[in-house]
Amino acid sequence: MKLTKMSHSCVRLEKDGQTLVLDPGAFSEEDAALGADAILVTHEHFDHFSEERLRTALDANPAAEIWTLKAVAEKLSTAFPGRVHTVGHGDTFTAAGFDVQVHGELHAVIHPDIPRITNVGYLVDGGRIFHPGDALTVPDHAVETLMLPVMAPWSKISEVIDYVREVKPQRAYDIHDALLTDLARPVYDNQIGALGGAEHLRLQPRESTAL
């Protein structure tokens, strides 16, 4: 499996000639979803879901499909009948040749005065990769590679470190990092790497690795 990190929370997975894209939002590259055979979206916030970019990707590949939660699906399902699938916690499905399990229900708390929205995470190919979206969801399954939301308005570094400790992945790659400045990156790298208990790694946008 090939993992390519796009900007912010978007990642592309390639296997057996098919491509699965997760969370191609407005902070990611304009072409982040192009060429996808399947797309997964964790929730409706603009940095994870760009309606315009998803429509472009679906138009470009008439066979491409999307799996996502209701709030996103209802914005696309009318224009793309039969190609947009609504999922929730506990669901399992196959997308672009990848086996996917859905974990989680709610977005992390940003502030008590802000209503929480739905958020789901995706466990891919039996735990080879887990992308939690905007929540610190711990799946009831071993995880090899955790896509780690490293910096967000709803988290602090101690919570990020404890999340890695609780999931216990073999390795953790940073996502949700568009707001993390270059000045701060070494601090996060050192502390998460030293205290998380797992190999902590970072890819530049469009950089790839084999899993």
C-alpha positions in Angstrom: 0.0 0.0 0.0 1.2 3.5 -0.9 0.4 6.4 1.5 0.6 9.9 0.1 0.2 12.8 2.6 -1.6 15.8 1.1 -1.9 19.1 2.9 -3.7 19.2 6.3 -5.9 16.1 6.9 -6.0 14.7 3.4 -4.3 11.4 2.6 -4.3 9.2 -0.6 -4.0 5.5 -0.4 -3.1 3.4 -3.4 -3.3 -0.4 -3.8 -3.7 -2.8 -6.7 -4.2 0.1 -9.1 -7.0 1.8 -7.2 -6.9 5.0 -5.2 -8.8 5.9 -1.9 -8.8 9.5 -0.8 -9.7 10.7 2.7 -10.8 14.2 3.7 -9.9 16.4 0.7 -10.9 19.7 2.3 -10.3 23.3 1.5 -6.9 23.4 3.2 -5.7 20.6 0.9 -4.6 20.9 -2.8 -7.2 21.6 -5.4 -6.4 18.3 -7.1 -6.3 16.3 -3.9 -9.4 14.2 -4.8 -8.8 14.0 -8.5 -8.2 10.5 -9.8 -9.8 8.9 -6.7 -11.8 5.7 -7.2 -13.4 6.2 -3.8 -13.5 9.1 -1.3 -14.1 9.0 2.5 -15.1 12.2 4.4 -15.1 12.2 8.2 -17.3 15.3 8.8 -18.7 18.5 7.3 -16.1 21.1 8.4 -14.6 22.9 5.4 -11.0 21.9 6.1 -12.1 18.2 5.6 -15.0 18.6 3.2 -15.0 20.8 0.0 -18.2 20.3 -1.9 -16.7 21.9 -5.0 -13.7 19.6 -5.1 -15.7 16.5 -4.5 -18.1 17.4 -7.3 -15.1 18.0 -9.6 -13.7 14.6 -8.7 -17.0 12.8 -9.2 -17.5 14.5 -12.6 -13.9 13.5 -13.6 -14.4 9.9 -12.8 -18.0 8.7 -13.3 -17.2 5.5 -11.5 -16.0 7.2 -8.3 -18.1 6.9 -5.1 -18.2 8.6 -1.7 -18.7 7.2 1.8 -19.5 9.8 4.5 -21.9 10.8 7.2 -25.4 12.2 6.6 -24.6 15.9 6.9 -22.1 15.6 3.9 -24.0 13.0 2.0 -27.2 15.0 1.7 -25.3 17.8 0.0 -24.2 15.5 -2.8 -26.6 12.6 -3.1 -29.1 14.3 -5.4 -26.5 15.3 -8.0 -24.8 11.9 -7.9 -27.5 9.3 -7.3 -26.3 5.9 -6.2 -22.7 7.1 -5.7 -22.9 8.7 -2.3 -23.2 6.3 0.7 -24.2 7.3 4.2 -22.3 5.5 7.0 -22.1 5.6 10.8 -20.3 3.9 13.7 -20.1 0.2 13.3 -20.6 0.1 9.6 -18.3 -1.9 7.3 -17.9 -1.7 3.6 -15.4 -2.1 0.7 -14.3 1.0 -1.2 -11.8 0.9 -4.1 -10.6 -2.5 -3.0 -10.0 -1.4 0.6 -11.9 -2.9 3.5 -13.2 -0.1 5.8 -14.7 0.0 9.3 -16.4 3.1 10.7 -15.5 4.2 14.3 -16.8 7.1 16.3 -19.8 9.4 16.4 -19.0 12.9 17.5 -16.5 15.7 16.8 -14.2 16.6 19.6 -15.3 19.4 21.9 -14.2 22.8 20.6 -15.9 24.8 23.4 -18.9 23.9 25.5 -20.9 26.7 23.9 -20.4 25.2 20.4 -22.7 22.3 19.5 -20.9 19.1 18.6 -21.4 17.7 15.1 -21.1 14.2 13.9 -17.6 12.8 13.1 -16.6 9.4 12.0 -13.1 7.7 11.7 -12.1 5.1 9.2 -10.1 2.0 9.9 -8.7 0.7 6.7 -7.7 -2.9 5.8 -8.0 -4.4 9.2 -6.1 -1.7 11.1 -3.3 -1.0 8.7 -4.4 2.7 8.8 -6.8 4.6 11.0 -7.9 8.2 10.2 -10.0 9.6 13.1 -11.0 12.9 11.5 -11.5 15.5 14.2 -11.8 13.3 17.3 -9.5 11.2 19.5 -11.5 8.0 18.8 -9.8 4.8 20.0 -11.0 1.9 17.8 -11.5 -1.5 19.3 -8.9 -2.9 17.0 -5.1 -2.9 16.8 -3.7 -0.1 14.6 -0.5 -0.3 12.6 -0.5 3.3 11.3 -2.3 6.1 13.0 -3.0 9.3 11.1 -2.6 11.7 14.1 -4.4 15.0 14.3 -1.4 16.8 15.7 -2.7 20.4 16.1 -6.2 21.7 16.3 -8.3 24.3 18.1 -9.9 21.5 20.0 -6.8 19.8 21.3 -3.6 20.4 23.3 -0.3 18.5 23.0 -0.8 16.4 26.2 -4.1 15.1 24.7 -2.3 14.2 21.5 0.4 12.3 23.3 -2.1 10.5 25.5 -4.1 9.6 22.4 -1.0 7.9 20.8 -0.4 6.1 24.1 -4.0 4.8 24.2 -4.2 3.7 20.5 -0.7 2.1 20.7 0.0 2.2 17.0 3.3 0.9 15.5 3.7 4.4 14.0 1.9 7.8 13.9 2.0 10.2 10.9 0.9 13.8 11.5 -2.3 15.1 9.9 -4.4 18.2 10.8 -1.2 20.2 10.6 -2.0 23.2 8.4 -2.1 25.6 11.3 1.2 24.3 12.8 4.0 26.7 12.0 7.5 25.5 11.1 8.7 27.1 14.3 6.5 24.8 16.4 7.0 21.6 14.5 10.3 20.6 16.3 8.6 21.0 19.6 5.7 18.7 18.6 8.1 16.3 17.0 10.3 16.0 20.0 7.5 15.7 22.6 5.3 13.3 20.8 8.2 11.2 19.7 9.7 11.1 23.2 6.4 10.5 25.1 3.9 8.9 22.8 5.4 5.4 22.9 5.2 4.9 19.1 7.4 5.9 16.1 6.4 9.5 15.2 6.7 10.5 11.6 5.9 13.4 9.4 5.5 13.6 5.6 5.6 16.8 3.5 2.6 17.5 1.3 2.6 15.1 -1.7 5.4 13.0 -0.1 4.7 9.3 -0.1 5.7 6.2 1.8 5.1 2.4 1.4 3.3 0.6 4.2 
